[in-house]
Amino acid sequence: MRFVLVSIALLVAPMVSQAEPVRLHAAGSLKAAMADTFSEFEATSAVTHKVGTVLGASGLLRERIEKGEQTHVFASADTGYL
């Protein structure tokens, strides 16, 4: 799982300007995994990228994204919301 998340982050990084943080919306139950993964990403990124994290229920996060809230990565604990 960690490899997949870091790979996604590395794919997203070129799409984000240096000053703009990578915006992550993730299920609250994934907090520990996301913190470790994106700390590693921030430390090893070729370009300085920070990660802005929004944690919550997968369904509520999906609704916010569908209503136009900007995100680069959506990590759902429920595959039904992907």
VENVENZI-V987478 format. One record per pair of residues at least 24 apart in sequence whose C-alpha atoms are under 6 Angstrom apart, sorted by sequence separation. I is the first residue (numbers start at 0). J is the second residue. D is the distance in Angstrom with one decimal. If there is no record, write none. Layout:
BEGIN
<<I;J;D> <I;J;D>>
END
This chain:
BEGIN
<<27;54;5.0> <20;48;6.0> <22;50;6.0> <24;52;6.0> <26;54;5.5> <27;55;4.8> <20;49;4.8> <21;50;4.7> <22;51;4.9> <23;52;4.8> <24;53;4.8> <25;54;5.0> <26;55;5.1> <20;50;5.2> <21;51;6.0> <24;54;6.0> <26;56;5.3> <20;51;5.9> <26;57;5.1> <23;70;6.0> <22;70;4.9> <25;73;5.7> <22;71;5.2> <23;72;4.8> <24;73;4.8> <25;74;4.5> <26;75;5.3> <25;75;5.9> <26;76;5.7>>
END
